[in-house]
Amino acid sequence: MTSTPVLTVMFRDSMQAPAQSDSPSAAKPAQVVGDWRSLGFALRILAPEPVTRDTLALAHDRAHVDGVLDLLRDNGFGTRDPALAASLPFTTGAMLDGARVAIAERTAVCAPVSGFHHAGWGGGWGYCTFNGLMVTALALKAEGRAGRVAIIDCDQHEGDGTSDILARLGCGAWVSHFTAGAHFHKRSEVAAFFARLERELRAARDADVVLYQAGADPHVDDPLGGWLTTAELRARDALVFEMASALGLPLVWNLAGGYQRDASGGIAPVLEIHRNTAIEHLRVFAS
């Protein structure tokens, strides 16, 4: 008898906040998980714990951490919303706990969160406040769970905050960082993108965990993107999951960007892209 594929998802209501500025990202976790539940996906929901200020300060200036959480500094959305500030330790906690589960169980896990890669050592912008990718990598290293981490960032935009932290802390020897947004933006580059993505995944074969940003904003209709079709985004996810599975790489993925709206002002097109990522996860990790 074949077992029903199950998608492990790090989720709790505390990860949620009202949408900020022009971005739906802060409110996406519940919308995405609700969409998957409505479609009958088999979900294993695990509640992540919030990271501490000390853990956030592994990747950030403590003044930035305290300033944002104490509402004395703007967050990456340019607001000082207390609900958003309260959600931030949980969104990074989802990524970190997801990585811990992926490593322990040698599988793939979803952390349905966004808002990481533009956050640098001393601050954040572009809808990103704390860099959950680098906080996760540094915490795993400190805990002895990972000696090498691979970041595969397929958001539309360059992960400049991640690069800033890597340079400042000198982590390049054990954290590999591929940010597609630094290299690929045109329809003419699709084949080159897939070839490069495959090379980056093969180069990560010795990593203890892969942190994958499955951004929806490279979609051709995204107002902040514009070069991959729905089918190509799904093929991107399939390639990442298939190679991680074949190489035996634990993997945790998040939602990253996505800014399309439907006729009613909702985010149905974005939900479809994230749904396809979940479907590919379930297909590849069916066992």
C-alpha positions, 0 to 999 in steps of 0.5 A: 500500500502506498502511503499518502504524501505528507508535507511538513509545515512550520506554522502557528498563528504568531507568524502572522501579521497584517500586510504592510506597505505594498507587500502581502508577505506579512499576511501570507503564512495563514493564507498559504496554509489555508489554501493548502488545507482547502485543497485537502493537502496532507499537512503535518503542522509543527509549531515553531518556537520564536528565536531569541534576540541573542539568536537574531544578533548572531547575524545582526547588529544588536542595535538593529534587533532591539530597535525593531523589536522595541519599536524604536526603528522602522522594520523592513516595510518602513513601519513600526507596527507592533503586530509585525514586530511580534511576528518576526521572531516566529518567522525566523523561528519557522526557518530555523526549526524547519531546518532542524527538523529537515536535518534530523529527519533527512527530508524537506520541510516548508517554512511558509514565510518571507522577508529575509534576503534584503536584511543586512547586518545593520538594517533591513529594507525591501520588505525584509527586516531580519535575515532568517537565512543567515540567522538559521545558518549561524544558529545551526553552526553554533549548535553543531547541527551543520558544518556547511550550509547552502543557500539557494535563493530563487527570489526575483531580487538579489540577496544583497542583505545575505551577501552583506552578512556573509562578507561582514562575518566571513562565512563564505568558507562554509556558507555557499550563496547562490542568488539568482536575482543577481544574474537572471532577469530576461526571457532569453536567460531561462535556459542559462538559469536552469543550467546554473541552478543545476550546477549550484545544486550539484556543488551543494552535495556536501552541504548539511542543509539547503535553505531554498527561497522559492520566490513567486516574484520571478513570474512574468506577470509579477509587477516586481518580476517578469521573466519565468512562466508558471510552468517554468517556476514549477519546473524550477521547484521540481529541479530543486526538490528532485536534486535535493532528494537524489543527493540526500540533502535535507532542505527547508524552503520558504515563500519569499516574494510575490506581488501579483493581485487578482481582480478583487485585490487578492493574491490568488495568482501568488497562492497558485505559484506557492501551491505548485511548489507544495505540489512538487514537494509532495510529488518528490518526497512522496515516500 
